[in-house]
Amino acid sequence: MADGKEDPAMFTSTSLPSDPRLLATVTNAYLGTRVYRDILHINGVYNGAVGDTHRADIPSPVNVRMMVPGADSLAETFTLNTRTGTFSHVLQATDYGATHQIYAHHSLVHLMAFSITIWRSAHTTQPITVQLQTPFVPKSQDLDLNQGPDFQGAHYIYGKTWVPEVDGGPCPTVHMLWTPVPQTLTLRGEEWERSWEFLMAVAESEEEAKRSYSEGLALIAAGSLHSSHVHAWAMLWRGCCIDLDGPLPLRQALYGCLYYLLSAIPPRGNPGFLFHGISPGGLSNGTQGEDYWGHVFWDQDTWMFPNILLFYPEAARAILEYRIRTLEGALRNAQEQGYKGAKFPWESAATGREVCPEEIYGAQEIHVTGDVLMAFEQYYCTTQDQKLFREDGGWKLVDAVAQYWCSRMVWSEEEQCYHIKGVMPPDEYHYRVDNSVYTNAVAQRSLNFAADIARDFLIPVPEEWVDCAKKIKVPFDAEKKYHPEYDGYSPGEPVKQADVVLLGFPLMHPMSSEVRRNDLEMYEPVTELDGPAMTWSMFAVGWLELKEVQRAQSQLNKCFSNITEPFKVSCVSSPFLCRHPLFPLLTCSCLSRITRSSLRFNPALPNDINKLKVTGVSYFGNKLKFTIAKEEIRIKVIESRQDPLAPPLEAVLEESGQRFPLREGQSISIPMAAGWIQRSSTEIF
């Protein structure tokens, strides 16, 4: 699906952006930094109490800049290779060159490394020297660092964070080993090429740091440290590949979108550490006062999670396990506000207690609790992983969220329905409103899911859950046939971001096409043009649902204003590396929606896309490949790990009811029309 000869996965520039926030990042699920930044961060390591909690800044020994002083006519390039998770800086003269590569090892998550390679391109015998500038100082405002004895040639520091997140809570300890970096490196006259490799290991125990460093040294000695990292990325892309026949900038944006997200997910198998979720800016951001201070909130559960789930259910499970581990904090949050059950924090760090610096959001933007449970519902519907719910704490969380929503509602004698009062909707221009349509709809969905899963597990369903779900008010104007954002909303009032339009997706709240259209037309002209990055993709999704391709294209074009050059960082006021405006288009507009019994599709391609290929979609242990063209959809089961006794999958066309069996290794071709994938009730021959 080439558009010219340029590789859409390689982002190359002859200069760096003037704004350092837009530099490329190198991260894995445990460690992360921006290139040429003097600090790095660790997943789950925060310093500061509640509203002051932020990612602990850890001094970075891999912040090195390569130079050749006094050289004339040097060509310089900077490249982020999203296929290999590697950033490189190349200096090229007429008779020699030098390459600096840096990466966070994807599978050996406690390791970051960089290499310097110098080579000759002409028959000369002059020594070639490159200078390495490193401003590294082993000090941090967030850790009480101490120097330990060298280990296998590496320097060693360790220390605890200064302030726990909650009174009496733990202060994590960080241990770091790194190869000393010289000021210069020289290729001697008799040498044609030489490489030097530098290693850093970081962990929360001395034993793990030393074990990881030793493993890294052994791989360096075998010449396979970087190649093992490249192999891990190749396997990652094998399970999640998206490409399209369309404009190069869109293809590049897709690769950038996926690179920053895939960088943040745990590797397959045992990652060797507890995963603490994904913040909007990833691990490369989150210092005090920056990018929500590294906190996790609804972005993870609403925008990132569905994409991770559809490709990597194991990584999606790790996100849910983080929410389960922080359930005790959520229970305390609800109790302190006078409610039952669990109220998840608007901004979360290590404990599940509210850590948002501004109290109003933590107190009022309660829809996040429903967003968390929606992620659990999507996971259950695509995996049927009952162990997570029966044995690993999932049911306890579901039950606690249902209790919270019931205790948060009040009965209105006048309207004969339940109200939720005094909230802030996703549209943060408005606060202390009653009956936010999004909040109430997501609460209703939470209660319906809690009741459904209780029935599956033969647990008695509390009558209160059913009653509250049935009788909660979801504001609707029957005369104008649209959803007011909240009680008392006046048409034409400015809106900060996508809010009511989220009823259609991701909530999939029942409504007619007429109402869906009216919601889009009511809110599109009054929504803040420069608001959060996800807004216009949500309008694009809505218009694609209605087959209004031109209007969808217009909204899609707005998304690109947030994607910066040259490294495709999505940025409004902060870098949103892991929350990308193209995410909803990946999971919905051209592909599928998760329901209790099926994976639904109703694709519509924007005009400038002729074909879309999505490889690796996971459903009930099967891996699927979709090829979507203007007139047809091809579906293939490329791998099946489902229980051999489980029914096979089939595709069903909505209008005709025609069914197509899906067997491993075989493709089917169906018209470009609405339908779904489900487990078949009977075998088809």
C-alpha positions, -999 to +999 in steps of 0.1 A: +000+000+000+027+024-009+023+061-016+055+068-034+087+053-020+088+070+013+085+046+043+055+059+064+070+043+096+102+064+094+101+101+105+133+118+094+144+155+097+175+175+092+168+195+123+151+192+157+119+210+167+125+242+187+100+232+213+116+203+233+081+189+241+078+178+205+110+157+205+107+120+198+103+097+228+119+063+236+099+044+261+087+009+271+061+000+297+085+007+326+109+034+316+106+065+294+123+097+283+123+122+255+155+122+235+180+148+247+161+153+280+180+152+313+154+132+332+135+100+327+105+084+345+095+050+359+060+036+356+043+040+390+071+059+408+056+092+420+067+118+446+045+142+465+013+140+485-021+139+469-026+171+449+012+175+446+018+139+434+038+138+402+061+114+384+095+114+401+122+129+380+152+105+377+185+118+363+191+103+328+226+091+320+214+083+284+210+120+276+240+123+253+245+145+222+271+135+196+291+162+179+322+165+157+339+198+167+354+218+139+341+196+111+331+212+079+302+202+056+286+177+079+251+164+069+229+158+099+197+137+101+175+127+130+152+097+125+125+080+146+121+045+133+087+034+146+092-002+133+121-007+156+114+017+184+148+034+178+159+070+175+190+077+156+212+108+149+236+105+119+265+128+111+278+123+075+310+138+061+326+131+027+349+105+040+333+093+073+301+091+093+289+085+128+256+072+141+241+076+176+212+052+184+191+052+215+162+029+226+143+017+256+144-021+253+108-033+247+110-068+263+138-062+288+119-033+303+145-023+330+170-015+303+177+016+281+207+018+259+225+038+233+254+031+209+278+052+189+292+038+156+319+055+136+329+044+101+350+054+071+337+058+036+371+066+020+406+053+022+420+076+049+441+068+079+433+098+100+418+092+134+382+103+136+370+116+170+334+124+180+326+143+211+299+132+235+281+160+254+264+147+286+250+171+312+242+141+335+244+150+372+233+122+397+209+144+416+171+147+417+146+170+433+123+140+439+147+114+453+172+112+481+199+097+460+231+080+474+261+066+456+268+029+459+298+008+448+305+002+411+291-030+397+306-048+366+321-015+354+289+005+360+283+034+384+255+029+409+231+052+427+200+045+447+175+063+468+139+068+479+113+094+469+109+121+495+071+123+501+046+094+499+013+098+480-008+093+512+002+096+549+019+064+560+022+052+524+054+038+509+082+058+493+094+038+463+132+031+461+150+035+427+182+017+419+202+027+388+233+013+371+249+028+340+280+026+318+302+056+323+302+079+292+336+093+281+339+128+266+352+115+233+354+084+212+380+078+185+381+055+155+419+047+151+437+051+118+438+013+112+401+008+119+373+010+093+344+008+117+338+005+154+308+006+177+306+014+214+275+004+235+263+020+267+238+005+290+215+017+318+194-005+342+168+009+365+146-011+389+129-007+423+153-033+439+190-036+438+188-073+429+166-066+398+188-037+387+219-058+389+203-088+372+190-067+344+224-049+339+242-083+338+217-096+312+222-065+291+260-069+293+257-106+281+236-095+252+261-068+243+289-094+244+269-116+221+262-087+197+225-090+202+212-063+226+198-040+199+187-069+176+167-085+205+149-052+210+143-049+172+129-085+173+105-076+201+092-047+181+089-068+150+067-093+170+047-064+183+039-050+149+032-085+136+003-087+160-010-051+152-006-038+117-026-010+101-020+003+067-040+021+041-040+031+004-042+068+009-022+100+015+013+096+030+006+121+059-023+100+071-003+068+069+025+085+089+000+097+114-013+062+119+022+048+125+030+076+149-003+071+167+004+034+171+041+038+180+034+060+210+007+037+222+025+004+217+056+019+234+036+021+266+021-014+268+036-043+288+054-069+268+037-103+263+041-128+292+052-118+327+065-082+325+084-086+358+068-055+374+034-042+384+019-021+356+006+012+367-015+023+337-009+049+310-011+086+313-019+109+282+017+119+277+032+086+284+063+080+306+084+106+287+063+133+304+047+139+338+072+160+358+057+184+383+033+208+365+036+190+331+011+168+313-013+161+342+018+153+363+018+118+349-016+109+363-039+083+348-075+093+340-104+087+316-081+089+286-067+055+294-101+037+298-120+056+271-096+064+244-065+041+247-080+009+261-103-002+232-073+000+208-051-020+231-079-045+238-086-052+201-050-060+194-034-071+228-059-084+253-031-094+277-020-058+279-056-047+283-059-070+312-029-054+329-047-020+327-077-035+344-055-051+370-041-016+378-077-004+384-084-035+406-052-029+427-063+007+433-099-002+443-092+004+480-084+040+472-116+043+451-136+030+481-121+056+503-129+083+478-166+074+478-167+071+516-151+105+521-178+121+499-205+103+517-214+076+492-213+039+490-191+017+468-161+029+447-155+063+431-125+062+409-104+094+410-104+118+381-066+117+383-050+085+396-014+077+405-003+047+426-030+044+452-064+051+436-069+082+458-078+115+442-045+133+432-059+160+409-044+193+419-077+211+414-104+199+438-134+207+415-125+180+389-120+153+415-153+162+432-175+166+402-161+148+371-175+115+383-181+100+349-146+085+351-160+058+373-184+047+345-156+050+320-135+026+341-163+000+342-169+004+304-134-009+299-141-039+320-173-045+300-155-043+267-128-067+279-154-092+292-173-091+259-143-098+237-125-124+259-150-140+282-121-141+307-142-151+338-111-156+359-104-119+360-139-114+375-144-145+396-109-149+411-088-118+404-109-090+419-130-079+389-164-088+403-156-069+435-149-038+415-180-042+393-201-045+425-185-015+441-191+007+411-228-003+409-232+005+446-216+039+440-240+049+412-270+038+431-259+058+462-252+089+439-287+090+426-317+108+441-353+102+433-373+131+418-410+129+428-418+155+402-402+137+372-406+102+386-370+093+378-335+092+393-312+123+391-275+127+395-268+162+407-239+186+409-215+171+384-190+183+357-196+166+324-168+159+298-175+195+287-155+212+314-169+247+306-199+237+328-199+225+363-222+217+392-249+208+367-277+183+371-282+152+349-252+155+326-265+133+297-231+116+293-227+110+330-261+095+334-259+074+303-226+059+314-240+053+349-269+034+333-245+014+312-225+005+344-256-008+362-267-028+332-233-045+328-232-052+366-266-069+364-256-089+332-224-102+347-241-111+380-266-132+360-238-149+341-222-158+375-255-168+390-252-141+416-286-125+427-290-091+411-299-064+436-333-049+427-319-015+432-295-019+403-323-028+379-346+000+392-319+027+390-308+016+355-343+016+343-354+049+358-324+072+356-330+103+336-312+106+303-321+141+292-339+143+258-358+170+241-387+153+224-397+184+205-363+192+189-353+155+190-318+159+204-300+153+237-294+184+259-260+183+275-276+186+310-307+200+326-311+236+316-287+236+286-296+262+261-289+254+224-260+276+212-240+276+245-203+270+238-190+236+246-153+228+254-151+193+238-169+163+226-196+154+251-231+146+239-217+131+207-201+105+229-235+089+234-233+075+199-197+063+203-182+050+225-214+046+246-236+033+218-266+046+236-298+037+217-311+064+194-324+068+159-303+081+130-324+113+131-314+120+167-278+111+161-277+136+132-294+163+153-269+158+181-240+162+157-255+193+140-265+209+174-230+206+190-205+208+161-208+246+155-206+255+192-177+232+201-143+249+209-123+247+177-090+244+196-102+221+223-089+186+232-075+165+204-101+138+205-131+160+198-131+162+160-124+125+156-156+119+175-176+141+151-159+123+122-170+089+137-206+102+139-207+114+103-192+082+090-219+063+109-244+083+089-225+078+057-218+115+054-183+110+041-176+146+031-186+159+065-165+132+082-135+141+060-138+178+072-137+167+108-108+143+102-088+171+086-091+191+119-074+163+138-042+169+118-038+203+133-028+186+165-001+164+149+032+181+150+063+176+128+087+159+125+080+132+150+041+131+148+036+141+185+000+150+191+000+182+210-025+209+221-013+226+253+006+194+263+020+164+243-007+138+241+015+109+230-007+081+241-040+099+235-041+104+198-069+120+178-070+090+153-077+064+180-115+064+176-112+061+139-091+030+143-115+012+165-148+024+151-153+043+119-137+018+096-139-013+117-158-025+147-178-019+179-178-042+208-213-054+220-222-081+245-227-107+218-207-096+188-181-074+171-201-051+149-189-034+117-204-008+094-174+006+076-172+038+056-140+050+041-132+087+038-128+098+001-090+099+002-087+063+015-091+036-011-083+006+010-076-001+047-059-032+060-061-040+097-042-071+109-044-087+144-079-079+157-085-102+187-118-117+194-125-148+216-089-160+211-089-155+174-067-131+154-085-115+125-074-096+094-098-071+078-093-057+043-118-029+036-122-015+001-148+008-014-171-021-025-161-051-004-148-063+030-125-093+032-122-111+066-097-138+075-089-157+107-051-157+106-046-174+140-069-193+164-061-199+200-096-204+212-108-234+231-112-262+204-146-270+220-158-234+216-181-226+186-162-212+155-167-176+144-190-164+117-198-131+099-234-121+096-248-094+073-274-072+091-298-066+062-300-101+048-291-122+078-267-141+055-240-160+075-204-167+065-183-192+084-149-180+095-123-208+096-086-204+103-065-197+072-096-190+049-108-156+037-144-145+030-155-116+009-187-098+017-203-066+004-195-032+020-224-033+044-233-034+081-229-067+099-212-084+128-189-112+139-202-137+165-197-172+177-219-194+155-248-212+171-246-241+146-218-253+123-222-241+087-210-262+057 
